[in-house]
């Protein structure tokens, strides 16, 4: 059966990509807000593969104090001090609210457009999910 893919994929490093598509990570923390709401694919950084899909359900600006609150740590899954320190490069911090996660049975290859860093357009991806 042909995979029905969203128009765009967010590129995410491991292990965060797996946590997102398994529904364990419900906040994706970024230094910029997103206006995109709806279904997106998740691509594993450096692999050329899509690992699943999620819905972006909203975006909120959060403080560093918000990040450290135990309830929110369970949402973004950032638990190591070194990982928190990487967020210092952001002037502002945003939580992209994630839901309806689905991991693909097999990763789906896609063509990573030259220069794409965070987002990749998937309009031309036609692969089969097994």
N, C-alpha and C positions, 0 to 999 in steps of 0.2 A: 504494500500500500504506500502511495506517495505521501511523504511528510508534508503536512500543512505548516509552513513556517511563517512567523511574523516577518514584517518588512525589515526589521532591524535587530541587531545583536549587540549586547553590551559585552565588552571584553573584560574578563575578570580573572585575576590570578588564582591559582590553586593555593590553599584549599578552599578559598572563599566561594569559588564557582560551585563546588560540590555542596557546600553548606546551603547555598541559595536554592539550587534545584532540588535538594532533598527537603526543603521547607524548614530547615533548622535556623537559618539566618533570615530574619524578616525585616531587617533594616540594612540597606546598602549605604555606607557612609561615604560621602563625597564632598569635595570642596566647592562644588557648584550645584545649584538647584537644577531640577529637570522639569520641563513642562510636559514631557511625554507621560501619558497615562495609558495603560493598556498592556497588551501581551507583547513581550519581547523574548528573543532567544538569549541564552547565555553562552558565550564562547570562552573556552579556556585559553588564556593568554599563551602565545607561543606554540600552540598545538595545531592551529588551523581546523579545529573541530568545535562544533556546537554540542553542548552537553545536556541541554534541556531548555525549558521555557518557564517564565514567571510572569506575573502581572505586576506592573508598577501601579500602585493604588493611591499614591499621593507622595508629597514631598513637604518636609517641615524643616525649618532651621532649628538647630539645637545648639546648646552651649556645651562647653567642655565638662561642666558639672553634670549636665544631662547624660553625657557619655558614660560617666563613672557610676551613675545610679544602678544598683544591682538589677533592677527590673529591665533597664535598657541594655545592660551588658548581655543579657540573654537574647536580646533582639539583634544586636550587631555582632556578637560573638568575639569582640576584641578583648582579649583577656591578658595579654602580655604587655608589660611596660614598653618594650621596644616597639610594639605595634601602635600603641597610643602615641608614642613620640613621633611616629611618621605623620600623624595628623597635624603636627605643629606647622607644617608647610602651608596649611589652609588658613586663610584670613577669616573665613566663615565656614561653618560646618553644617551639612545638610544630611538628613536621614531620608532616603528614598524608601517608602513603605512598600514591601514586597509581599505577595501572596500567591495562592494557586500555583504552587511550584510543581513541576513535572520533569523528572530526569528521563532522558531518552534511554531505551534499552541498549542501544549502541550509539556512540558519538557520530555525528553527521559532519563530514568534511565540508568546508566552505572555502571560497576564495577570499583571502584577506586583502582588501584593497590597499594599495600603496599609500602610506601616510596616515592610515586609520589608526587611532590610538585607543579611544574609548568605545566608539560606535562603528559598526560595519553595516552597510545596507545589504539586504539579503534577497532582493527582488529576483535575482537570476539563479538562486540556488534551487536545483531540482534534484533531490536525492531520494532514496528510498529508505524508509525506516524499517528495521527488521524486528 
